[in-house]
């Protein structure tokens, strides 16, 4: 028998020769993501149909991918693998907070990352390369400035309790508005309050809420709720995305339409965005009500 040459060995054991990427092929990404997410959810729900869940979640992923391609972002197998690993770990736990879901959205959306360099044009963070953030339409490194200092440059971030606003023709950090003060997107309330024309206490768990429409696979943080999360199925403030026997999340992931009494229009749980808005990632800017 003739011995195998090095090229033949590499063909048979490609991964060992470094000829393949670690993550899934592009066409397999959404299928793998939906399988991992639904497999983790299935163990927490009494009645659960895995095929219905996978179809639903794959449709949500496909929608985000289409928007990413429209925006000209390229697929990265290593980042896709990172997304899959983080989804598996996150959904194996209990309640996923709004902040955790924000982080998961960022990680998974970076499976299709942009290439804009520092100070290059952008609409959302994932348009930027190298972990840069999108601020005021430009990719930049986040830099926290001192209290009451200038904040005119992209990436300048005011400290906790302050926001970046115009004062006498200059962009300066100023105190966020306190309870009872007039507020707006340009003049936000201090942390822990919500803006309803004037600053008021954030809403307690169980209060009716309207989740934000934003880019991503999951509904993320929602500052109007004291818990920082608005359940996208019942449209009420909740501790986070959780799955338990006969919960709204379990039923929605199984494709059941969930009613939201006294909380505005009913979300269609059978639609691609049942667990999060999955809005057009190419056209959704970063929130203006930040402390930038």
ZICORMO-V217978 format. One record per pair of residues at least 4 apart in sequence whose C-alpha atoms are under 8 Angstrom apart, sorted by the first residue. I is the first residue (numbers start at 1). J is the second residue. Records with the same first field share a line. If there is no record, write none. Layout:
I = J / J
This chain:
4 = 8 / 9
5 = 9
6 = 10
7 = 11
8 = 12
9 = 13 / 14
10 = 14 / 15 / 16 / 17 / 19
13 = 17
14 = 18 / 19 / 20
15 = 19 / 20 / 21
21 = 77 / 78
22 = 77 / 78 / 81
23 = 77 / 78 / 79 / 80 / 81
24 = 28 / 29 / 32 / 77 / 80 / 81
25 = 29 / 77
26 = 75 / 77
28 = 32
29 = 33 / 80
30 = 34 / 58 / 61 / 62
31 = 35 / 54 / 58
32 = 36 / 84
33 = 37 / 58 / 84 / 87
34 = 38 / 53 / 54 / 55 / 57 / 58 / 61
35 = 39 / 54
36 = 40 / 84 / 87 / 88
37 = 41 / 87 / 88 / 91
38 = 42 / 50 / 53 / 54 / 253
39 = 43 / 50
40 = 44 / 88 / 91 / 92
41 = 45 / 91 / 92 / 243 / 250
42 = 46 / 48 / 49 / 50
44 = 243 / 244 / 245 / 250
45 = 243 / 244 / 245 / 246 / 247 / 250
46 = 244 / 245 / 246
47 = 246
48 = 250 / 251 / 254
49 = 53 / 254
50 = 54 / 254
51 = 55
52 = 56 / 253 / 254 / 255
53 = 57 / 253 / 254 / 255
54 = 58
55 = 59
56 = 60 / 253 / 255 / 270 / 271 / 272 / 274
57 = 61 / 253 / 272
58 = 62 / 272
59 = 63 / 272
60 = 64 / 217 / 272 / 273 / 274 / 278
61 = 65 / 217 / 278
62 = 66
63 = 67 / 272 / 278 / 279 / 280
64 = 68 / 109 / 215 / 216 / 217 / 278 / 279 / 280 / 281
65 = 69 / 112
66 = 70
67 = 71 / 280 / 281 / 282
68 = 72 / 73 / 74 / 112 / 281 / 282
69 = 73 / 74 / 112
70 = 282
71 = 281 / 282
72 = 114
73 = 112 / 113 / 114 / 115 / 127
74 = 112 / 113 / 114
75 = 80 / 111 / 112 / 113
76 = 80 / 110 / 111 / 112 / 113
77 = 81 / 111
78 = 82 / 111
79 = 83 / 107 / 108 / 110 / 111
80 = 84 / 108 / 110 / 111
81 = 85
82 = 86 / 107 / 108
83 = 87 / 104 / 107 / 108 / 111
84 = 88 / 108
85 = 89
86 = 90 / 104
87 = 91 / 104
88 = 92
89 = 93
90 = 96
91 = 96
94 = 242 / 243
95 = 239 / 240 / 241 / 242 / 243
96 = 100 / 101 / 240 / 241 / 242
97 = 101 / 221 / 228 / 229 / 239 / 240 / 241
98 = 102 / 219 / 220 / 221 / 222 / 228 / 229 / 240 / 241
99 = 103 / 220 / 221 / 228
100 = 104 / 220
101 = 105 / 218 / 219 / 220 / 221
102 = 106 / 218 / 219 / 220 / 221
103 = 107
104 = 108
105 = 109 / 216 / 217 / 218 / 220
106 = 110 / 126 / 216
107 = 111
109 = 113 / 126 / 216
110 = 114 / 126
112 = 126
113 = 126 / 127 / 128 / 129
114 = 126 / 127 / 128 / 129
115 = 127 / 128 / 129
116 = 120 / 121 / 122 / 127 / 128 / 129 / 139
117 = 128 / 129 / 130 / 139
118 = 128 / 132 / 138 / 139 / 140 / 141
119 = 138 / 139 / 140 / 154
120 = 128 / 138 / 139
121 = 137 / 138 / 139
122 = 127 / 128 / 134 / 137 / 138 / 139
123 = 127 / 134 / 137 / 138 / 282 / 283 / 284 / 285 / 286
124 = 128 / 133 / 134 / 281 / 282 / 284 / 285 / 286
125 = 132 / 133 / 134 / 139 / 286
126 = 133 / 134
127 = 134
128 = 132 / 133 / 134 / 139
132 = 139 / 140 / 141 / 142
133 = 139 / 140 / 141 / 142 / 155
134 = 138 / 139 / 140 / 155 / 286
135 = 139 / 140 / 154 / 155 / 286 / 292
136 = 154
138 = 154
139 = 154 / 155
140 = 154 / 155
141 = 154 / 155
142 = 155 / 156 / 157
143 = 155 / 156 / 157
144 = 156 / 157 / 158 / 159
145 = 149 / 150 / 151 / 156 / 157 / 158 / 159
146 = 158 / 159
147 = 158 / 159 / 162 / 173 / 174
148 = 162 / 172 / 173 / 174
149 = 172 / 173
150 = 170 / 171 / 172 / 173
151 = 156 / 157 / 158 / 164 / 171 / 172 / 173 / 292
152 = 156 / 170 / 171 / 172
155 = 292
156 = 292
157 = 163 / 164 / 291 / 292
158 = 162 / 163 / 164 / 173 / 291 / 292
159 = 163 / 291
160 = 191 / 291
161 = 175 / 176 / 190 / 191 / 291
162 = 173 / 174 / 175 / 176 / 190 / 291
163 = 173 / 174 / 175 / 176 / 187 / 188 / 290 / 291 / 292
164 = 171 / 172 / 173 / 174 / 291 / 292
165 = 171 / 172 / 173 / 174 / 186 / 187
166 = 170 / 171 / 172
167 = 171 / 172
175 = 190
176 = 187 / 188 / 189 / 190
177 = 181 / 182 / 183 / 187 / 188 / 189 / 190 / 199
178 = 189 / 190 / 193 / 199
179 = 189 / 193 / 198 / 199 / 200 / 201
180 = 198 / 199 / 200
181 = 198 / 199
182 = 197 / 198 / 199
183 = 187 / 188 / 189 / 195 / 196 / 197 / 198 / 199
184 = 188 / 195 / 197
185 = 288 / 289
186 = 288 / 289
187 = 289
188 = 195 / 289 / 290
189 = 193 / 194 / 195 / 199
192 = 201 / 202 / 223 / 226
193 = 199 / 200 / 201 / 202 / 223 / 224
194 = 199 / 200 / 201 / 202 / 223 / 224 / 225
195 = 199 / 200 / 224
196 = 200
202 = 223 / 224 / 225 / 226
203 = 207 / 224 / 225 / 226 / 237
204 = 225 / 226 / 227 / 237
205 = 225 / 226 / 227 / 236 / 237 / 238 / 239
206 = 236 / 237 / 238
207 = 225 / 236 / 237
208 = 235 / 236 / 237 / 262 / 263
209 = 225 / 230 / 235 / 236 / 237 / 263
210 = 230 / 232 / 235 / 236 / 263 / 264
211 = 219 / 222 / 230 / 231 / 232 / 235
212 = 219 / 222 / 277
213 = 277 / 278 / 279
214 = 219 / 277 / 278 / 279 / 280 / 281 / 284
215 = 277 / 278 / 279 / 280 / 281 / 284
216 = 276 / 277 / 278 / 279 / 281
217 = 273 / 275 / 276 / 277 / 278
218 = 275 / 276 / 277 / 278
219 = 230 / 231 / 232 / 275 / 276 / 277
220 = 229 / 276
221 = 228 / 229 / 230
222 = 228 / 229 / 230
223 = 227 / 228 / 229
224 = 228
225 = 229 / 230 / 237 / 238
226 = 237
227 = 237 / 238 / 239 / 240
228 = 237 / 239
229 = 237 / 238 / 239 / 240
230 = 235 / 236 / 237 / 238 / 240
231 = 235 / 236 / 237 / 238 / 240 / 241
232 = 236 / 267 / 274 / 275 / 276
233 = 248 / 249 / 252 / 258 / 259 / 260 / 266 / 267 / 269 / 274 / 275
234 = 248 / 258 / 259 / 260 / 261 / 263 / 266
235 = 260 / 263 / 264
236 = 263
241 = 249
242 = 249
243 = 247 / 249 / 250
244 = 249 / 250
245 = 250
246 = 250 / 251
247 = 251
248 = 252 / 258
249 = 253 / 275
250 = 254
251 = 255 / 256 / 257 / 258
252 = 256 / 257 / 258 / 269 / 270 / 274 / 275
253 = 269 / 274 / 275
255 = 269 / 270
256 = 269 / 270
257 = 267 / 268 / 269 / 270
258 = 266 / 267 / 268 / 269
259 = 266 / 267
260 = 264 / 265 / 266 / 267
261 = 266
267 = 274
268 = 274
269 = 273 / 274 / 275
270 = 274
272 = 278
273 = 277 / 278
279 = 284
280 = 284
